[in-house]
Amino acid sequence: MNRYELLEKDDGTTVRYQRHDNGGGMVAQGATVDPSAHLAPSVWVDPGARVEAGAWVDRFAWIESGAFVGAGAKVGAHAHVGAGAAVGSGARLGSRVDVGADARLAPGVVVEPDQRVPAGALVRRGDRHVLAA
């Protein structure tokens, strides 16, 4: 398993990703991931993203640029957290959840598997406007 990867973006710039010590997921330069967060080996965290203490990001998940995953949150397998989106502390995203760009999920929110949170949405505990994918 390579310790780091270089990826070329559409605009020709190159981003370096390094494996996170807790789980082996790939973390871009400019991203911040707490040492206690767990990133499965197939996870990608883009530049400017932040993953806080105790968060758990499962296999094949993608955390885009500028996204935030709060302390103790869980991001399910094959889930996607869009650019600039925020997943509050202790929130739970099921497998294959898609959180749109700039969406905000309050602390403790649970999004069931295979759901889509629209771009820019604000989801509070008890909200039911999450749409089927």
C-alpha positions in Angstrom: 0.0 0.0 0.0 1.5 3.3 -1.1 2.1 5.9 1.7 1.0 8.7 -0.6 -0.6 9.4 -4.0 -0.5 12.3 -6.4 -3.7 13.1 -8.3 -4.0 15.5 -11.2 -7.1 17.7 -11.2 -9.0 18.7 -14.3 -7.2 22.1 -14.3 -3.8 20.4 -14.4 -2.8 21.1 -10.8 -1.6 18.2 -8.7 -2.8 17.3 -5.2 -0.8 15.1 -2.8 -2.7 12.7 -0.6 -1.1 10.9 2.3 -2.4 7.9 4.3 -3.9 8.7 7.7 -2.3 6.7 10.5 -5.7 5.6 11.9 -7.2 3.4 9.2 -5.1 4.3 6.2 -7.5 6.6 4.3 -6.1 9.2 2.0 -5.9 12.8 3.3 -5.0 15.7 0.9 -2.5 18.4 1.8 -4.5 21.2 3.3 -7.1 18.9 4.9 -7.2 18.5 8.6 -8.0 15.1 10.2 -7.7 14.5 13.9 -5.4 11.7 14.8 -8.2 9.9 16.7 -10.5 9.9 13.6 -10.8 6.6 11.7 -10.6 6.7 7.9 -11.0 3.3 6.1 -8.2 2.6 3.6 -10.4 3.5 0.6 -11.6 6.9 2.0 -10.6 10.2 0.3 -10.5 13.6 2.1 -10.0 16.6 -0.2 -8.1 19.8 0.5 -9.6 22.2 3.0 -11.9 19.5 4.5 -11.9 18.9 8.3 -12.6 15.6 10.2 -12.7 16.0 14.0 -11.8 13.7 16.9 -13.5 10.3 17.1 -15.2 10.6 13.7 -15.5 7.3 11.8 -15.5 7.4 8.0 -16.2 4.0 6.4 -14.9 2.5 3.2 -15.2 4.2 -0.2 -16.5 7.4 1.4 -15.5 10.8 -0.1 -15.2 14.0 1.9 -15.0 16.9 -0.6 -13.1 20.2 -0.3 -14.2 22.5 2.5 -16.5 19.9 4.0 -16.7 19.3 7.8 -17.3 16.1 9.7 -17.9 16.8 13.4 -16.5 15.0 16.5 -17.9 11.5 16.9 -19.8 11.5 13.6 -20.1 8.4 11.5 -20.1 8.4 7.7 -21.2 5.2 6.2 -19.7 3.2 3.3 -19.9 4.7 -0.1 -21.2 8.0 1.4 -20.4 11.4 -0.1 -20.1 14.7 1.8 -20.2 17.5 -0.8 -18.0 20.6 -1.0 -18.6 22.9 1.9 -21.1 20.7 3.6 -21.1 20.2 7.4 -22.0 17.0 9.3 -22.6 17.9 12.9 -21.0 16.2 15.9 -22.5 12.8 16.6 -24.5 12.7 13.3 -24.9 9.3 11.5 -24.9 8.9 7.8 -25.9 5.5 6.5 -24.4 3.7 3.5 -24.6 5.4 0.1 -25.9 8.7 1.6 -25.2 11.7 -0.6 -24.9 15.1 1.2 -25.1 18.0 -1.3 -22.7 20.9 -1.4 -23.1 23.4 1.4 -25.8 21.4 3.2 -25.8 21.6 7.0 -26.7 18.6 9.2 -27.2 19.4 12.9 -25.5 17.5 15.6 -27.0 14.1 16.2 -28.9 13.9 12.9 -29.4 10.4 11.5 -29.7 10.0 7.7 -30.8 6.5 6.7 -29.0 4.6 4.0 -29.5 5.5 0.3 -30.9 9.0 1.0 -29.9 12.3 -0.6 -29.6 15.6 1.3 -30.1 18.4 -1.3 -27.4 21.0 -1.8 -27.8 23.9 0.6 -30.3 22.1 2.8 -30.5 22.5 6.6 -31.4 19.3 8.4 -32.2 19.4 12.1 -33.1 16.4 14.3 -36.5 15.2 13.5 -36.6 16.7 10.0 -38.2 14.5 7.3 -37.3 16.3 4.1 -34.4 14.1 3.1 -35.1 12.8 -0.4 -34.7 9.3 -1.7 -31.6 8.9 -3.9 
